[in-house]
Amino acid sequence: MKEEKNLRKGHYGHLKRYKLIKLAIIFICFLFILTDVVFSLIVFQTRRTLFIVIAAVMSIPFAKNFVSYLLSLKCKPLSKDEYEKTEKISENHSLNLLYDISVTDDDVKFFPVAAIINNGIVAYRPEASDTAEKKQSTEYLENVFSDSKDKVRICIVDNIDGFDKEIGRLKKASKEIKQSEKLRTKLLEAGF
């Protein structure tokens, strides 16, 4: 997928744009709350006004966006070099890859790139270098597809070369290659 101005979920650069938007919303909410409270204190010289209630209500979207921003800080997207490698893999295998995939449950699991091939998902996660972390990452993705009628094969790899090899292996195993829109949609809805 080439870079676009409208970076939707699944496109490279979505996470960076998401962080900037959340930061802007946090800043705007904070300024509104601060202005509201200061205005109430200067004009009415008391905190017992309707303006303070409005500021308290505005703290809800502020807190929600602040938590979302903090969660997104844990996620590390692909570098430009890694992105170029994955684009070559995409061209070699004639696949559309999904970028910046987050899955939230008890924690946030971030997959910088993933490929959907038939009823299988190959996801690259650099932090999954040991067996326990790969198993936990696989379980997170299995929970996403737990209500699916078909069994979804999930493979987690911890390096770009392994990502390429696993995609090649899945492509050789089947005659017809399709990328399920249903799996794609469920995967993109799993996180922020």
HELIX and SHEET records of a PDB file:
HELIX    1   1 HIS A   14  PHE A   44  1                                  31    
HELIX    2   2 LEU A   50  LEU A   73  1                                  24    
HELIX    3   3 LYS A   80  HIS A   93  1                                  14    
HELIX    4   4 THR A  131  VAL A  144  1                                  14    
HELIX    5   5 ILE A  160  ALA A  173  1                                  14    
HELIX    6   6 GLU A  181  GLU A  189  1                                   9    
SHEET    1   A 4 LEU A  98  THR A 104  0                                        
SHEET    2   A 4 VAL A 108  ILE A 117 -1                                        
SHEET    3   A 4 GLY A 120  TYR A 124 -1                                        
SHEET    4   A 4 ARG A 153  VAL A 157  1                                        
END                                                                             
